Amino acid sequence: MNKKLSAAAAGLATLTLAVTGCSTKASDDSGGGGGGGVQTDIGVTDDEITLTAFADLSGVFKVLSQAFTHGNQIWADEVNAAGGICERDIKINVQDTGYKVDLAVPIYESVKGTDLGAIQMVGSPILAALKQKIIADKMVVSPGSWASVNLDAPEVMMVGQTYDIEMLNGLSWLQQEGKIADGDKIGHIYTDSEYGQGAVMGSDAYAKEHNLEVLKAPLGATDTDMTATITKFKAEGVKAIAITTPPAAVSSTVVQNVAQGLNVPIIGSNPTFSPTMFSDQAVVDGLANYFLISSTAPYGTDIEIAKKVAAEYESRTQDEPNIGVLQAYVTGLVWGEVLKKACDNGDLTREGILEAKGQVDNVDTQGAAGAIDFSKEGAPSSREAFILSPDANAPDKLTITADLFSSEEAKAYKAPHEK
């Protein structure tokens, strides 16, 4: 496409979108070749590649999603400073869904014709509402949700362990540390949604291999008082608790675990932890029993790439950091490899991105996470976990207890849609 015409079209589209209240970059709508002979269609001009961030900047995951948004932008700015990808800058179009489906759906409709893909989509309800539209539009998205049941769609580009893999690794670590044994009884508190149900798939799979009994305690999305649940778990003699809920329910769980004298280890899925937990001393005391399973290292680790990201983050905001900054930066690294592969293939169309994704099999995350592999259809992109512990002295209140590992159970596990 002629660059002058592309710039004129972009200017007209920007003016139009300003009037309609949407802030996005115009796409190359020619459906043909782009700059440098690369094929393009939606969200790619001769100068820019536009990705949407479906962020939650005003809802229940506001703190985490703000960190995601900073991490995405740190990656994009770094790429652009180095000359871009395929001679194009990365532009991130941040949209606030407020974690509300009725807001997310019209936002999607406003960007599906202008943005190439989504670098962020928080969280499970939003993905569930938009999944069929995403598939129909061949729009690759990276959700802030890791339920393996969604890996039936190649358009869903999950970066890191799925919830079932996390729980397999977490329970394996507990057993290696002597905190549980074959034949034990454990509890699993979980939000009764794709989030919690995905993790329960992991605890069930581990229990089958190790003759464990899992006492399940499903919750509604707004349930936060775990007094009765811990009372039941204590009466049943559980030796550990798995938890897959928002942080508020975790706070109640760790407090009641101590208050009722149960004092068993608690292993939490991502994202069960928030640094805001340290504002309550009773919660802080309870966190001594809590461990987090994570695909990425914490923000404050001394891994070189983490230190670089932390320095950049602190130069641009006074917001308290959390693990989401590095998680989103790693997602950016993955998008970078997919886009580079698509460029090498000469195809930056949506179909070209899908094809390139399936060819990416070893993203180097520079120690911030395990290697990422999308080459096996329906499989989790990673089976490696860090085990993290709360630490009042760490910038994001987390420190590494166990370095990256993959349990034998996680390696052997076959996800629901894995070929």
C-alpha positions in Angstrom: 0.0 0.0 0.0 1.2 3.6 -0.8 2.4 5.1 2.5 0.8 8.5 1.8 -2.6 6.8 1.2 -2.1 4.7 4.3 -1.3 7.7 6.4 -4.3 9.6 5.0 -6.6 6.6 5.7 -5.3 6.3 9.2 -5.9 10.0 9.9 -9.5 9.8 8.6 -10.2 6.6 10.6 -8.7 8.2 13.8 -10.9 11.2 13.4 -14.0 9.0 12.8 -13.2 6.9 15.9 -12.7 9.9 18.0 -16.2 11.0 17.1 -17.6 7.6 17.9 -15.7 7.3 21.2 -13.4 4.4 20.2 -9.6 4.9 20.2 -7.9 2.5 17.8 -5.5 2.5 14.8 -6.9 2.1 11.4 -6.2 -1.2 9.6 -5.1 -1.9 6.1 -8.4 -2.9 4.7 -7.2 -3.7 1.2 -7.1 -7.4 2.0 -4.0 -7.7 -0.1 -0.3 -7.1 0.2 1.2 -4.8 2.8 4.5 -2.9 3.0 7.6 -4.8 2.0 5.5 -7.5 0.2 4.1 -8.8 3.4 0.4 -9.9 3.2 -1.8 -7.9 5.6 -5.5 -7.5 6.4 -6.8 -6.3 9.7 -4.9 -4.2 12.2 -1.7 -3.9 10.2 -0.7 -0.9 8.2 2.7 -0.1 6.6 3.8 1.5 9.8 1.9 -0.1 12.7 0.6 -3.4 14.2 -2.3 -2.7 16.6 -3.2 -5.1 19.4 -6.0 -4.7 21.8 -5.7 -5.0 25.6 -9.1 -6.0 27.0 -8.2 -4.7 30.5 -10.0 -4.6 33.8 -9.1 -1.2 35.0 -12.1 -0.6 37.2 -13.3 -4.1 38.4 -12.3 -6.9 40.7 -8.9 -7.6 39.0 -8.0 -3.9 38.6 -4.7 -4.1 40.4 -3.5 -7.1 38.4 -4.8 -5.8 35.1 -3.1 -2.4 35.6 0.1 -4.3 36.1 -0.6 -6.4 32.9 -1.1 -3.1 31.0 2.2 -1.7 32.1 4.0 -5.0 31.3 2.5 -5.1 27.8 3.5 -1.5 27.2 7.0 -1.9 28.5 7.5 -4.7 25.9 5.9 -2.7 23.1 8.1 0.4 23.9 11.2 -1.8 23.9 10.3 -3.4 20.6 9.6 0.0 19.0 12.8 1.5 20.3 14.7 -1.3 18.6 13.0 -0.6 15.2 9.7 -2.5 15.6 8.7 -5.9 14.1 8.5 -6.3 10.3 9.4 -2.6 10.1 6.3 -1.7 12.0 5.8 -0.2 15.5 3.6 -2.0 18.0 0.5 -0.1 19.2 -1.6 -1.3 22.1 -5.2 -0.1 22.2 -6.2 -0.3 25.9 -9.9 -0.8 26.5 -11.4 -1.1 30.0 -14.1 -3.8 30.3 -14.4 -3.4 34.0 -14.6 -7.2 34.1 -18.1 -6.9 32.7 -19.3 -9.0 29.8 -21.9 -6.4 28.8 -19.1 -3.9 28.3 -16.6 -6.3 26.8 -18.9 -7.4 24.0 -19.5 -3.9 22.4 -15.8 -3.1 22.9 -14.9 -6.2 20.9 -17.3 -5.2 18.2 -15.6 -1.8 18.0 -12.1 -3.2 17.6 -12.6 -6.5 15.6 -12.3 -4.6 12.3 -9.3 -2.5 13.3 -7.0 -4.5 15.6 -5.0 -7.6 14.6 -5.3 -9.5 17.9 -5.5 -9.1 21.7 -2.4 -9.1 23.9 -4.6 -9.0 27.0 -8.1 -10.3 27.8 -9.1 -10.4 31.5 -10.6 -12.8 32.4 -12.6 -16.1 32.2 -16.2 -14.6 31.8 -14.9 -12.2 29.1 -13.2 -15.0 27.2 -16.3 -17.2 27.5 -18.6 -14.5 26.1 -16.3 -13.7 23.2 -14.8 -17.0 22.4 -17.1 -17.9 19.4 -16.7 -14.4 18.0 -12.9 -14.7 18.3 -13.0 -18.0 16.5 -15.2 -16.7 13.7 -13.0 -13.7 13.2 -9.7 -15.7 13.5 -8.5 -13.2 16.1 -5.6 -14.5 18.2 -6.0 -13.4 21.9 -3.9 -13.9 25.0 -6.3 -14.3 27.9 -5.7 -13.5 31.5 -7.4 -16.9 32.1 -5.8 -20.3 31.8 -8.5 -22.9 31.6 -7.3 -25.8 29.4 -10.9 -26.4 28.1 -10.4 -23.3 25.9 -7.4 -24.8 24.1 -9.8 -26.3 21.6 -9.5 -23.0 19.8 -6.1 -22.2 18.3 -7.1 -18.5 18.4 -6.8 -18.7 22.3 -3.0 -18.2 22.9 -2.5 -19.0 26.5 1.0 -18.1 27.7 2.1 -20.4 30.5 0.7 -23.3 32.6 -3.0 -24.0 32.5 -4.8 -24.2 35.8 -4.8 -28.0 35.8 -1.1 -28.1 35.1 -0.5 -25.6 37.9 -2.3 -27.8 40.4 -0.5 -30.9 39.3 2.9 -29.1 39.9 1.7 -27.6 43.2 0.5 -30.8 44.7 3.6 -32.6 43.5 5.8 -30.0 45.2 3.8 -30.3 48.4 4.4 -34.1 48.4 8.1 -33.7 47.5 8.4 -31.4 50.5 6.8 -34.0 52.8 3.7 -31.9 53.4 1.3 -34.5 52.0 1.5 -38.2 51.4 -0.2 -40.9 49.3 -3.6 -41.7 50.8 -4.1 -38.3 52.4 -7.2 -36.2 52.4 -7.0 -32.7 51.0 -9.5 -29.9 50.5 -9.9 -27.8 47.4 -11.7 -24.4 47.6 -12.5 -23.1 44.2 -14.7 -20.6 42.4 -17.3 -22.6 40.5 -16.3 -21.3 37.0 -13.8 -22.2 34.3 -11.1 -20.9 36.6 -11.8 -23.1 39.6 -13.1 -26.1 37.6 -9.8 -26.1 35.6 -7.7 -26.4 38.7 -10.0 -29.1 40.1 -9.2 -31.1 36.9 -5.6 -31.0 38.1 -6.3 -31.9 41.7 -8.5 -34.8 40.6 -5.7 -36.1 38.2 -3.1 -35.9 41.0 -5.4 -37.6 43.5 -6.0 -40.5 41.1 -2.3 -41.1 40.8 -1.6 -40.8 44.5 -4.8 -42.2 46.1 -5.8 -38.9 47.6 -9.3 -38.0 48.7 -10.3 -34.4 47.5 -12.9 -32.6 49.5 -14.3 -30.0 47.2 -15.8 -26.7 48.3 -17.2 -24.7 45.3 -17.9 -21.0 45.8 -19.8 -18.3 44.2 -17.8 -15.4 42.7 -18.6 -13.1 45.6 -18.2 -15.6 48.5 -15.4 -14.5 50.8 -16.1 -16.0 54.3 -14.4 -19.4 54.6 -15.1 -20.0 58.3 -17.6 -22.9 57.7 -15.4 -24.4 55.0 -12.3 -24.5 57.2 -14.4 -25.9 60.1 -15.5 -28.8 57.8 -12.0 -29.4 56.6 -10.6 -29.6 60.1 -13.3 -32.0 61.1 -12.5 -34.2 58.1 -8.7 -34.1 58.9 -7.4 -32.6 55.6 -3.6 -32.4 55.4 -3.5 -29.5 52.9 -5.7 -27.1 51.1 -5.6 -26.2 47.4 -7.3 -22.9 46.5 -8.4 -21.4 43.3 -10.4 -18.2 44.1 -9.9 -14.4 44.0 -7.6 -13.1 46.7 -10.4 -12.1 49.1 -11.4 -15.7 49.7 -7.8 -16.6 50.1 -7.4 -14.0 52.8 -10.3 -15.5 54.8 -8.9 -19.0 54.2 -5.4 -18.3 55.6 -6.9 -16.4 58.6 -9.3 -19.3 59.5 -6.6 -21.9 58.9 -4.7 -20.3 61.8 -7.6 -19.2 63.9 -9.2 -22.7 64.0 -5.8 -24.3 64.6 -5.8 -26.4 61.4 -2.5 -24.9 60.2 -2.1 -27.0 57.1 -0.2 -25.8 54.0 -2.2 -24.0 51.4 -1.3 -24.1 47.7 -2.8 -21.4 45.5 -3.4 -21.2 41.8 -2.5 -18.1 39.8 -3.9 -15.4 40.5 -4.9 -16.1 44.1 -2.4 -13.7 45.6 -2.4 -9.9 45.9 0.1 -7.6 47.6 -2.8 -5.8 49.2 -3.1 -8.8 51.6 -0.3 -7.3 53.6 -2.5 -4.6 54.8 -4.1 -6.9 57.4 -1.9 -8.4 60.1 -4.1 -11.5 60.6 -3.8 -12.2 56.9 -0.1 -11.7 57.0 0.2 -14.2 59.8 -1.9 -16.7 57.9 0.2 -16.3 54.8 3.0 -18.2 56.5 1.2 -21.4 55.4 0.5 -20.2 51.8 2.4 -20.9 48.6 1.6 -19.7 45.1 2.1 -21.7 41.9 3.3 -19.4 39.1 4.4 -19.7 35.5 6.6 -16.5 35.8 9.1 -15.3 38.4 8.0 -12.5 40.8 8.6 -8.9 39.9 11.4 -8.4 42.4 13.6 -11.4 41.6 17.3 -10.9 40.7 16.9 -12.5 37.2 18.4 -10.0 34.8 15.3 -9.5 32.6 13.1 -9.0 35.7 15.5 -6.3 37.0 15.3 -4.6 33.6 11.5 -4.7 33.6 11.3 -3.5 37.2 13.6 -0.5 36.5 11.4 0.5 33.5 8.2 0.1 35.5 9.5 2.3 38.3 10.5 5.0 35.9 7.0 5.4 34.6 4.6 4.9 37.5 4.2 5.1 41.3 1.8 2.2 41.4 2.7 -0.6 43.6 4.1 -3.5 41.5 2.8 -7.0 41.4 3.6 -10.2 39.5 1.4 -9.2 36.6 4.0 -6.8 35.3 6.4 -9.6 34.4 3.6 -11.9 33.3 2.5 -9.4 30.7 6.0 -8.6 29.6 6.5 -12.4 29.0 3.3 -12.4 27.0 4.7 -9.6 24.9 7.9 -11.6 24.3 5.7 -14.4 23.0 3.7 -12.1 20.7 7.0 -10.8 19.4 8.1 -14.3 18.4 4.8 -15.0 16.7 4.8 -11.7 14.8 8.4 -12.3 13.7 7.6 -15.7 12.5 4.6 -14.4 10.6 6.8 -11.7 9.1 9.4 -14.3 8.0 6.5 -16.2 6.4 5.4 -13.0 4.6 2.0 -13.1 6.1 0.7 -10.7 8.8 -2.9 -11.5 8.1 -5.0 -13.0 10.9 -4.7 -16.4 9.2 -1.0 -15.8 8.9 -0.7 -15.1 12.7 -2.6 -18.3 13.4 -0.2 -20.3 11.2 2.8 -18.6 12.7 1.6 -19.3 16.3 1.6 -23.1 15.6 5.2 -22.9 14.4 6.5 -21.2 17.5 7.9 -24.0 19.7 10.6 -22.5 22.0 10.2 -18.9 23.1 13.2 -17.8 25.1 11.8 -16.0 28.2 15.3 -15.3 29.5 14.6 -17.1 32.8 11.5 -15.2 33.6 9.3 -18.2 32.8 9.7 -21.7 31.2 10.1 -22.1 27.5 6.8 -21.5 25.6 5.7 -24.0 23.0 2.6 -23.8 20.8 3.5 -26.5 18.3 1.3 -29.2 19.8 -2.4 -28.6 19.1 -4.6 -28.3 22.2 -1.6 -28.7 24.6 -0.6 -26.2 27.4 2.2 -24.0 26.2 4.2 -24.6 29.4 4.4 -27.3 32.1 6.9 -25.5 34.3 6.2 -23.8 37.6 7.9 -21.6 40.2 6.7 -22.0 43.7 6.5 -18.6 45.4 6.1 -17.5 49.0 4.8 -14.2 50.4 7.6 -11.9 51.6 6.9 -8.5 53.2 10.3 -7.3 52.1 9.9 -8.0 48.4 8.7 -5.3 46.0 5.6 -7.3 44.9 5.5 -9.2 48.3 6.6 -12.5 46.6 9.8 -14.5 46.6 11.0 -17.7 44.9 10.8 -20.8 47.1 11.3 -23.4 44.3 12.9 -22.6 41.0 11.3 -23.7 37.7 10.4 -27.3 37.6 8.0 -29.7 35.8 6.6 -32.6 37.8 6.3 -36.0 36.3 2.6 -35.8 36.8 2.4 -32.5 34.8 4.6 -33.9 32.0 2.4 -37.0 31.7 -0.9 -35.2 31.9 -3.0 -34.9 28.7 -5.2 -31.8 28.5 -8.8 -32.2 27.4 -8.2 -31.1 23.8 -4.6 -32.2 23.4 -3.9 -34.1 20.2 
